[in-house]
Amino acid sequence: MSEGPISNTLKQDYSNIVNHFLSKQPFTLFSTDTAIEDTVLSRCLSHNIPEKNAQMLASHGTAAAKQFYPLHSAEIQKLIALYTAYFGAIDDLGEDFIEGLRKFGHDMLRNAVQTEILHDYADLLGEFGHFYCDFCSNKIVTGTISFIDACVMEFESAHNFQKLRTAPGFPDYFRAMTEVGEPYTYFILREDLVSKGNLELFIQAVPDIIFFTYSVNDLLSFYKESIVGDERGNFVHLRAVKDGVTVKDVLCSLSVEIQRYAQNIRSTVADDEKLFSVVDAYLRGYIGFHVSKYRYRLSELDIPILDAGKGGT
């Protein structure tokens, strides 16, 4: 997309919004893990994913596992890194095996033969049961199946959503389908942390953790998607049309809403020190991931707090 005066203005507005947001929200940056990244890369290459794509997926998956869950074991981080890499492969390359995606849930339940990468993904979902309680591992599985179904719909959809004023719940519903907030939320609560009391505590925070996850991604991926890129079917644009406001208004609202989600989440889990530690690490690391990965291209923007090296702790 060529950058005319309007997009230049939005670019500066966006930089200001993100700078203000990061000045209010703590974030943490963690180093990657070359051993995990090498394992993920090898698995991606074994599925004939082009080397450049495989390297990107391995880097992205490993960074997500390390940033979001720094207090988890290397074994769990490796599973989450693989999960993230396969999720990215489906999102980026899934049109090449769309028939397998369409039948993924049914085939997994029937233990039917699947496309090789989908068979590996189904096996991987089963591995989480070794590290998570039944409730959490089930939510990881069902959230993943929902995401894959939504991918098929997205691949086949023209995004011609013309009834948003009379279907105000659709942008939130579509976002919930096409993002994987639920699995990443339940990855937080590994089995050794679970007790009856803190599961009940954690699940009360789950809605806000999921909305935090969605909203941070919507805010911090907007530059690459809709300022550098030309995407107009994402949540920010759909919400702007639905509410009859500007894209800038939506971005400002997301910044404020994320702060509220984070405050609510920390207050909800504050009574359990161990639970608070892993939840707080997720909130900090999730923002840090988006700030640090070149995929989101935030380094191209005029964001003084990043240039000064502030905010990260």
N, C-alpha and C positions, 0 to 999 in steps of 0.2 A: 504494500500500500504506500503510495507516495505521501509525503508529509507536507500538507499545505498549512496555511495559517491556523485552521481549526485544530488539526492534530498537534501542531506545535504548542498551541495554547493548552490543550488537554495534557500534553506531555509534561509541561511545567506544573500544571495543577496537580497532576498525579504525583510528581516528585515531591511537592509540598505536602500532600496528604500522607504519603508513605513516610516521609521524614518525621512528621508530627506523630504518626502512629508508632514508629519505632522509638521515639523519645519517651513514649508512655509505657511501652511493653518490653519487659526484659527478655533477652534472647541469649542463647548459648551456642557456641560453635565447638564442635568436636572434630578431631582428626578421623580420617577414614581408617579402614582395616584392610591391608593389602591381601592378607590370607583369605578373608571372606570374599573380597572382590575377585580374586583369581578363581575361586571356586564357582562363583556366580557366572563369571565370564566363560569358564569351561562348559558349564551346563547350557548356557545360551548358544554357544558355538555348536554344541552337540545337536541342536535342533535346526541347524543350517540357517540361523539368523546371520545376516551379513555382518562381517567383523566390526565395521564402524558402528552399526546399531547395537551389536552385542556389547561393545565397550561402553557405550553410553548407558545402556540398561544396567550393566554391572556396576558402573560408577554411581548411578542414580539410586539403585536398590541398596547398595552398601551404605551410602551416605544417609539414606532414610532410616535404615535400621540403627545405625550408630547415633544419629541425631535425635530420633524420636525416643529411643529406648536405651539410653546410655547405661542404665543400671541393670539391664538384663544380661544374662550369660551370653557368651559368644555363640553357643549352640542355637539359642533362640534367635539371636541377631542374624545368624546365617539363614535360618528359615524365613525370617521376615525380609531379608535382602533378596532371596530367591522369589518370594511371593511378589515383591514389588517389581522385580525385573520381569516376571511373567505377566503381571498386570500391565506393565508398560508395553510389552510386546503385543498383547492383545489389543490395547488401545491404539497402538501405532500401526500394527501389521495385520490386525484381525480380519480385515476384508479379504485377505488371501485364503482364510480358512473359515469363512462365515458359516458354512453349513455345519461344521463341527461345533462352532459356538452356539448355534441355534439349538442344538440337541445336548449341550453340555450337561445340564442338570439331570435330564432323563438318563443319559448314558452313564453318568457317574453313579446314580442310584442303582442301575442295572448292571454295573461293572462291565459295561460294554466296551469294545475296542474303540479308541478315540484317536484323533490326530495326535501325533507323538507329544507335542508340547502340551496339549490339553490333558493327555493321560498323565504326564508328569505333574501338571498343576493339580489334578485331582488327587494324586498320591501325596503331594505336598500338603494339601488341606487335611488329609488324614494324620499327618505327622504332628499337627498342632495339638491333637488330643493327648500327646505325651507330656505337654508342658502347660496345658490349660484345663480348667475344670470343664465338665460336660456342657454347662450353660454357655460359657464363653466360647468354647470351640464350636459349638453349634451356631452361635451368632456369627462367627467368622465364616463358616461355610455358607449359611443362608445369605449373608451380605455379599459374598463373592458371586454366588449364582445370580443374585439380583443385578449386580453390576454387569455380568456377562450378557444377561438378557437385554439390559439397557444399551450395551454396545451394539448389539445386533440392530436394535431399533434406530440408534443414531446413525449407523452406517447406511441404513435404508431410508432415512428421513430427510426431507428437504428443509426441515426446520421452518416450515411455513406456518408459524403459530400466530393466527390472526384474531384469536378470541380472548386475548389475555385480560382485557378489561372486564369480561364476564366470567373469566376462569382465574380468579386472583390467586388460588392455591397452586396453580400449575408450575410457576417458576421454582417454588420450593420442592414440589414433588419431583420435577424433572431433575433438579440438582441432586436430590437424595438418591434417585435411580442411577445417575451417571457418575457419581463419585463413590468412593469406598470408605466413607467416614466410619461406618459401623465396624468393619474388621479392624481398622487401625485403632479405634477406641478400645476394643476388647483385647487387642494385643497388649495393652497396658497391664492388665490384671493377670499376670502369670499365676500359675496354680499355687506356688508356695506363699503367695500373699493372701490367698483367699481364706476367709472365715465367714461364718454366717453374718456376723455384724458388719464386716467391711464390704461384703458383697452388696448388702442392702444399702450401705453408705455410697458405694461406687455407682450403683445403678441409678441413684438419684441424680448423680452428676452427669450421667451418660448423655442425656439430651443436649446439655450445654457443651460437652466435649465434642459431640458430633457437629453441632452448629459452629463451634470454634474452628474445627477442622475444615469444614466447608468454607467458612467466611475468610479465614486466613488465605486459603488457596485462591478464592475468588479475587481477593484484594491484590495479593502479591504476584499472581500470574497474569493479571490484566494487561500489564505492559507488553509482554511477549505475545499475548493472544490478540489484543485489539488495538494496540497503538503501533507496534512493529508489525503485527499480523493484522488480518482483516476479519477476524471472527466476530460475528454479530449475533450468534445464537446462544451465547453463554449466559450465565445467571445474571450478570450485571446488566446486560442489555435487555433481557426479558423482564427483569424487575423494573427497569426504567420505563419501559413501555407500559407495563401493568399499572404502575403508580402514576404515570403521566409526569415524570420528573426527568431531569438530565442524568446522564451517566455520572457526572461529577457528584451530583447529589447522592446517588447510590453508593459511590466509593466512600464519600464522607460518612454516610450512615453505617457502612460496614466497619469502618475504623472504630466508631463509637461502640457498635454492637460487640465487636471482638473484646474490647476492654471490659464490657459488662459480663460477657461470658466468662472471661478469665477470672474476674473477681468472684463471681458466683461459684465457679468450679473450686477454686482454692478454699473458699469459705465452707463449702459442702464437705470436703474431705479433710478439713483441718484437724479433726479429732483423732485421726489415725496417722501417726508419724510416718510409718513406712509407706502407706498408701499415698500420703501427701507428697512424699519424695518422688515417687515414680510418676505421679500425675503432673507435678510441677516441672519435672524434667521433660516430660512430653510437651507441655505448653511452650517452654523455652526453646526446646530443640526443634519443634515444628516450625516456629518462626525463623530460627537460625538456619534451618535447612533451606528455606526459600530465599533467605538473604544471601547465602553462601554459594548456591549452585548457579553456574553460568546459564543453565537452562532458562532461568527467569530473567536474566539480562539486566538486573537492577543496577549493576555496576556501570551501565551506560548512562544512568540518570544523575542529575544533580541532587544528591541526597547527602547533605553535610554530615549527618550523624554517622553514616557509613564511612565517608572520607576521613572523619576524625577518629574512627575506630572506637566510637562510643556505643553504648547500648548493650553490646555483648558482655556477658558475665559468666 
